[in-house]
């Protein structure tokens, strides 16, 4: 086990041993945790990038204005960022991921031990990754690749959901964007595409399901949305509602 955590700054480098229980924190400098390091310390930065090296293990990661990158085999507890991109390159977390303004990219063969949430940014989940919770964005698209499993819900308010070769254990829900199920995707819950009563978009969203995909729950679709279901798709009949509010009134 390596006992040094390097904090790289412009023109200098510092180190901290694993018996120091203080968080690793900077306000205006990047932090680089050396490959193979094991520490329970949290890692925090206000205005600098955070990089966790290959197979390193750290506590929680918090960054307010800067990117976060976890290299292959790295592990963190939970991750929170306010303004910056987040990239996991085959890395793992024991908790969830929360981003306020920035894209989230979960690389191939990553494992997320909680929910993935972002307010303003796209979420991309690459092949053979697992999320043990919901995947949600308010203003952004969600895209997955073959072999992905999401053990919660998938939801976006303003963006497209594209699931390819993916299993979702619960609901898939969109309000103002397309839902696309591709390449043998399996949804064990409902698929819901409903706009609000006051929706005034010029281009109605589309529910598109290819012939290899399956939905085990209900298909709940706005009357104003388009539906494209290919021959061979294993899906129930489509249930149409005038709006999200109309559907809610019947629950």
Order of alpha helices (4+ residues) and beta strands (2+ residues): beta-beta-beta-beta-beta-beta-beta-beta-beta-beta-beta-beta-beta-beta-beta-beta-beta-beta-beta-beta-beta-beta-beta-beta-beta-beta-beta-beta-beta-beta-beta-beta-beta-alpha
